Amino acid sequence: MSDNLLIMEKKGALATLTINRPQVRNSLNPALLFKIADCLGDLAQTDEIRAVVIRGEGGMAFSSGYDISEIPNDISGLNEKNPIDFGFEAIEQYPYPVIAMIDGFALGAGCELAMTCDIRIASARAKLGMPPSRLGVIYRPHGIQKFIDIMGLANTLEAFYTGHTYEARMAKEMGMLNHVVSNKDLHSFTYDIADEISHNAPLSLKGHKYIFRMLRHCQEIKENDRPEIEKRISEALKSEDRAEGVLAFFQKRKPIFKGR
């Protein structure tokens, strides 16, 4: 089954990566994230593919987030390159544009996966949100920065503080999405844009993506701030509130947090 976690298809100058875990709403796990990195690393070896579309299998979810059963209780030894960073950096560093085709849920790390892509196109039934505050965890600074870059600070604050799940139209108003189209038009609309991109000048596409990536990195966290951030993330992962958040998630009830 692990060999089929991610399906890659090529057609002309386009490639499609399909997250193939519909039974768990295409949740992310380490094996899948490493697979994304491997596929994009292979594609980057030539200029054959000049646009990539990432989608989820099944129509229920683009990705419902990181598999909650595989979230570690401690980040010791993972700070430099955890599986999320490994997979998402491969998207950022892929030399050509990557498009997220979102149908259904894109939550938590699944929402960040969409934000890591260069363009986000969603069906009218898509729903996006960042629920870490409802689960008692603290999100990674690099991930939060992506939302600020795309949505602005005010909308990012609301999304992370409330943990609200937004309908596609509202998500677009907040800047999370480039386009919202009907369910039946999602595929054709997305691939029309991907095809248009793939016919543009390769050196221009690669040059622009490189510049955008460098501009983003100008706003990274300072090194002397990292120890305190990592301390807070680790404390949250080991807290009673985090355990309660996970339990409430599985029991489909509202968590009762105590601040410890």
N, C-alpha and C positions, 0 to 999 in steps of 0.2 A: 504493500500500500504506500510506503514511504516514497517509492520511485514515482508515484503518480501524484504527489503533493502539488506539483506545479507542472502544467502542460505548456510547452512552447510550440508555437506554430509560426511559420514564416510564409509570407506571400509578397513577392516582389521586394520592395525596400522596407516593408513593414513586418514587425514581429508582434505576436500576442503572447503574453504570459497570463495563464489562467490559474488562479488559486483554486485548487481542487480538493476542498474539504467541506463540501456542502452539508454533510451530516452534523458538523459543528459550526455552521454558518461561516465557514471559511476563516475560522480563528487562526491566528499566527502562532507558530511554535518555532523553536530553534532550527529544526531540520528544514522547515519551509523557508525561513529567512536565509539560511545558508544556501539553499537551492536557488533563491532569487539572485543572490550575489554571484553564484557560479554561472548561471545562465547569462546574466548581464556582462560578466567578465569575459565569457566566451564571445558574445556578440560584439564586444568592444574591440576585439582583435582585428576586425576588418571594418571597412566602411560600407559593407553590403546592406546593413539595416540602418536606416536613418530616421526611424520613428518607432517607438515601442508603445503598445497599449497594454495596461494591466487591468484585469477584470476578475470577478469572482464567479465561480460556477454555481448554477442552480437558481439564480434570480431572487433568492431571499436576502443575500448579503454580498457586498463587495468584500468586507471583512468585519466581523463583529468584535475584533480586538485581539489582544494577546490572550492566549489560552490561560485562563485564570488559574488552572491547576499547575501551571508551569512557571508562575511568577515566583522568583526566589525569595527566601526570608532574609537574605543578607546580600549586600552588593559587594562584599569583599572580593577582590580579584576580578570583578566584572566591570569596573569603572572605565577601563581603557577601551574595551571593545566587547560589549555584550551583543547578543544575537540581533537585537533590534538595530543597534548602531551599524553592525556589520551589513545587514541586509539593506537598510535605508541609505547608507553611504554609497552603496553600489548604484543606487538609482541616481543620487546626486552627482556621482562621478561619471556616470555613463555619458559619453560625449555628445549624444543626440537627445532630442526631446522625448520625454516619457509622459504618456497621457493616462490618467485614471478614468476608467469607464465605470461609473458607480450605479449599481442597481440594488436597491434594498439598503441594508444597514452598513454604515461605516462608522464604527465606534472605537473610542480609545486609540490603541495602536493602529487599528484599521483606519481610523480617521487621519492619524498622522501619516500613514502610508499614502493616503490620497494627497495630503498636503506636501509630501515629499516629491510627488510628481510635478511636472512643469505646468500641466493643464488638467483641470478637473471638469468632467462632463457627467451629469447625473440624470437619471430618469425622474419623473415627477413623484414616484413613490419612494425615492431615496430618503434616508434619514441619517443625519450626522450628529455626533456629539462626543464630548470628552468627559467621561464619568469618574476619573480617578478620585475626586473628592468624595464621591459616594461610596467608594471602596476602601477608603482609609489609606491611600497611597499618595506619594508625591511624585509628580511627573518629572522626567529628565529635562534639564534646562535647554539642551539643544532642541528637543522636541517642542517645547513651549515657544522658543524663538521662531520656529517656522510659522506658528500660528500668528504671532505678532507681525512678522514680515508680510503675511498674506492678508490678515483680517484687520490689522491695527490693534493697538493696545486695549482700547475700550471694549471691543467685541471679544477679544481673547480673555480679558478679565471676567466678563459675564459667562462665557462658555465654560471656563475652568471652575469658577466659584459656584455656579449653579449645578453643573453636571447635566444640564438640560440636553435632551435629544431634539434636534431641530428638523422640521419638515424641509424638503428640498428648496422650496421657494424662499423660506426664511433664511436658510443657509446661504443662498445666493445673495440675498440682500445684505447679509453680514460679511460677504466677501469670500466665503469658503469655496464657492463654486464659480466657474467661468460661465457655464451654460446649464440650464435645466430644460429638458425636452420630454416629449411624451414617451411612454414606455416603449411603444412600437417603433419610434424613430431613434432610440438611443444608439443602436448599433450603426445604422447608416450615417447618422450625424457625426458620431465619433470617428468612424473610418474615413469619412470625407475630409475631416480636418487633418487626420493623420496622413492621409494620402497627399493633401496639399503641402503639408510640412515636408514630407519626404522628397518632394520634387524641387525644393529650394536648394540654394547653393550649399553643399556640404561644409565648406570652410566657414561660411557665415553662420550656419547653425551651430557648429562646434565652438566657434569663437564667441558667439553670444552666450551659449550655455556656460562656458568657462568664465566669462566676465560676471554673469549673474551669480555664479557660485562664489567668486572672490568677493563680490560686494556683500553677499550674505555673511561671509565669515568675518567681515570687519566688525560685527556686533557680537562676537562671541564672549562668553564669560571669562573674566580675568582669572589667571591661575591661582592667585592668592585667595580667591573667593570659593574655590572648589572644595576645600576641606569642610567648610561649614555646610555647604550645600549637600555634600555626600553624607555628612553626619545626620542631617535632618531626614534625608531620604531613608537611611538605614534605620533610624529611630521609628519612622512611620511603618516600615516593613515589619518590624519586630513588635509593634504595638498591639494592645488588646483591641483597639478600634479597627485595625486592619483585619484581624481575625473575625470580628463582628461584621465588618463590611462584606467579606467574602461569604460568610455564613448566610447573611441576609440576602445576598445575591442569589445563592442557590435555593433558598427558601422562598424567593420571590416576595419579600416583605421589606418594609422600610427599616433601615438599620438604626440602632440606638447607640449613639456614640457617647463616650465618657471623657474623651480627651486624655487617654492614657493607653 
